[in-house]
Amino acid sequence: MTKSTSKEEPRFTKAQLLRGRGWSSREREQLAALLKDEESYTVQQAKRLNQTFANRRVE
């Protein structure tokens, strides 16, 4: 039997994430382009979006 925690990760707006100190200038610029103003994201979601963008295949 696995334990399920009901504690959710905190969610942040685009502006809050961009003000965070955990991003390099490149990551911050990517997030500014990728995140939508009207949505909120967890830090993990923002990192995943950045990683997916960085690893995309350009044709």
Secondary structure, 3 states (H helix, E strand, C coil): CCCCCCCCCCCEEHHHHHHCCCCCHHHHHHHHHHCCCCCEECHHHHHHHHHHHHCCCCC
